[in-house]
Amino acid sequence: MFNTKKTLVAAAVAATFAAGSALAMSSNSGENTTAASEKINGKWAANYKEIIKAHDGKYLDREVMDKILGDDVNSLQAKLDPNNPYSFEVDDAIDGGPHGNAQCKVPKAFVEVWESAEKNMKADYVAKGFGTPIAESALKVWDINVDGDGNGFPKVDKPMTVEKGGTVFVQFCGMCHGEFGEGAKGYLPLAVDEDLVTVDFTDPAPMKTIGNYWPYATTIFDYNRRAMPFWSPNTPAIGDAGYYGITAYLIQANAIPLDDEGTELEDDDLATPQVIMKANKYMQNQGNFFCDHRPITHNKRCMKDCPDYLVGDGAGDIHNYRRARTLPDGTLQYNVNERLHEAAPGVGHKGF
Amino acid sequence: MTDNRVEEKVALPTEESRNQSRRAFLKGTAAVAGGVLFTKAASADYDPAKAVEPYKGKEELTEVLQDGPWRKRLGFGVRKYPYGVPTPEVSYIQRRTLEWLTPDSMASITMTPLQHLHGIITPNGLHFERFHGGAPEISAKDHRLVIHGLVERPLIFTVDDLKRFPSISRIHFIECPANGAMEWKGVQLNSVQWTHGMMSCLEYTGVRLSDLLKEAGVKLDKARWVIPEGADASGMSRSIPMEIAMDDCFVAYAQNGEPLRREQGYPIRLVVPGCEANMWVKYLRRIKVTDVPLQHREETSKYTELMPDGTAQRFSWYMEPNSVITYPSPDFRMQGPGKYYVRGLAWSGRGKVAHVDVSFDGGRNWHEARFTSPVLDKAWTRFEIEWDWDGSEAFLMSRVTDETGYVQPPMPQMRSVEGTNNVYHRTAMVTWRVHAWNSKNGGLIENVQY
């Protein structure tokens, strides 16, 4: 099992980042001739491309990864270093630090993706002329993106109070999400604070909500204005001021602080983009997200008498399995046509 | 395995596989990058008497065969069905949903009946559905696609404009990253439709995204992301890194030779081969080129993977290699001891399938299956292996190795690292338990989990 990113980031920051952008497309010309003994950050083979190509492009083959990553082949911590050829992470200097708009990338070791993209980028192209030019100003209704840095917030002339935002929320959202965001009718709760850490795999899955899970407050505004209310999204009945109001109310309902002192929104505070950007810096879970670190297993292809950890229950026992729940009469649930054509859930049994 | 013929694999590259080969640069011109693999038996000469030996001693039917009524009268004429439909006899082959999964049908999902499919192409009417705000009824003549942001010349296109561009056709699988999600904590249901049906594999036709971005003069020195968006009620949006956008994405207007279905994004959708189906934005109306990602709800709150320690993975674009045995599987029942041809599907979001191995003993020993379909980049590959079932209890598993060298893990290994609250990307192996023929439920095929 691995540690949280909080501890891992400290280790990654301690490592020296190599100069240059992790996203640079064409700065690798020297790498193919780099001597095998040279290492990235003193750890990983700098000539990873050569090694991969020498192995028929098998960049996730265990042998290849052993050669490139050495002891770090199974280390998730190592993959948090953007300079690890297998890391999806992007240097903090590019993504704006722990509370900026975080970026991820395709790992450099996925050479076929990079070389294909580079080829398509470099290939000369002359426009066919089949499109029609359009002014950016003509897109002001369509362009509803508000990104993690707050780019794209619309201007609001008469912001409403957080309390009024709560009224709008109850009117338009409460019937599905509960008046306080606690959830209703099978729809998602928006403000339930549960611990995301689980001890045992049989523990119930923790409820993920804005306060305990979402990494960005900007997303609350972007998503609500984009897709809510479900039956009538982006509605003028709410309008930009109303969507700011709903967003601020949800920030308040989730007790998201606005500063280091832990100040929270008051009912008579105004719902503005500035308020959202303050909360955006204090989303409690943002530091616990990291970029894709898969694959998480690096097995060799075993054909005969495989070791116990790859067999059956992971300890070599093939009879130690779990089964689907049985029906009250003790028989197994199976699909049968009689049940499948009903409106009821598509499982049933025929008394096997 | 039980077949003791000497097998020789012959690789024949097809035009399609050559076109789809992105790895030629790694393999050189002489390499056979993903041909169709045929099995050629180098056995003894054919002997008719020997060939029919297995029928020796079996009772012969003697009753005279009679004509069916369909032999005695005319069938129906042409154009009774201007758009053909499957015979009513197979009406049980349907996409299905589990109503308890979602509170309504507009933000819901149906699954493809993989157990009843053959080959590698999913018929359009059986393509799984995943809606976030219902399927809109958009007229192609009213639809527009805009490309703007970090480009020299923002452009707007009609669907007819897009069809004027050079076209490509590619066969790719499309998989919801939640495929198999119900099985994280244990077995839920006995059907491959429920365990793996949030996916399909089709031929898509459209325009390269790299062409469209360059048509608008994409500023590659600053641009890092493309952010596609749908015209439907959900306004679906995802952030796609430029390296994936410029690799092999395209804007599709056709599936399996006909216009996209409304359920799949009519009139146009994005195709992001090998990546989460959520990124294949339907009803595509706008592509914004940016230097930062959007952090949309569907890439922060959803489609991120919670680990046991409370951390979460984000931007998990690629679908891991995966495989499943579709016959025999829980929808079928063994017909008694004897010879079976075990079949299934394998796929990889990172390229072509290289090997599929099948175990009959819960993962202790493995036998390489052969491919009975073309082997294409980021597409389903159909495998098959001969099995002489002796009637004893068996535990069937399939394991894919893709051309990157990645080997599909067993479930206990994946669970030990990722826990069970992940929701997405459950790509470990599944196990079909075949009940012993002489047991109470003899020949029953049951989904079990280690």
Interface residues (C-beta under 8 A of the other chain):
Chain A: M1 F2 N3 T4 K5 L23 M25 I52 K53 H55 D56 G57 K58 Y59 L60 D61 R62 E63 V64 F88 N101 A102 Q103 C104 K105 V106 F110 V111 E112 V113 W114 E115 S116 A117 E118 N120 M121 Y125 A127 K128 F130 G131 T132 P133 I134 A135 E136 L139 W142 D143 I144 N145 D147 G148 D149 N151 K185 G186 Y187 D195 L196 V197 T198 F201 T202 A205 P206 K208 I210 Y213 W214 P215 Y216 T218 T219 D222 Y223 R226 A227 F230 P233 N234 N285 N288 F289 F290 C291 D292 H293 R294 P295 I296 T297 N299 K300 R301 C302 M303 K304 D305 C306 Y309 L310 V311 G312 D313 G314 G316 I318 N320 Y321 R322 R323 A324 R325 L332 Q333 Y334 N335 N337 L340 A343 A344 P345 G346 V347 F352
Chain B: R22 R23 F25 L26 K27 Y92 Q94 R96 T97 L98 E99 W100 T102 P103 M106 A107 H132 G133 V146 I147 H148 R153 P154 L155 I156 F157 D161 L162 R164 F165 K185 G186 V187 Q188 L189 N190 S191 Q193 R208 S210 D211 K214 E215 A216 G217 L220 R224 W225 I227 E229 A233 S234 G235 S237 P241 M242 E243 I244 A245 M246 D247 D248 R285 R286 K288 T290 V292 P293 L294 Q295 H296 R297 T300 S301 T304 L306 M307 P308 D309 G310 T311 A312 Q313 R314 F315 S316 W317 Y318 E320 P330 D331 R350 G351 H355 D357 D361 G362 G363 R364 N365 W366 H367 E368 F395 R399 T401 D402 E403 T404 G405 Y406 V407 P409 P410 P412 Q413 M414 R415 S416 V417 E418 G419 T420 N421 V423 H425 T431 R433 N441 L444 E446 N447 V448 Q449 Y450
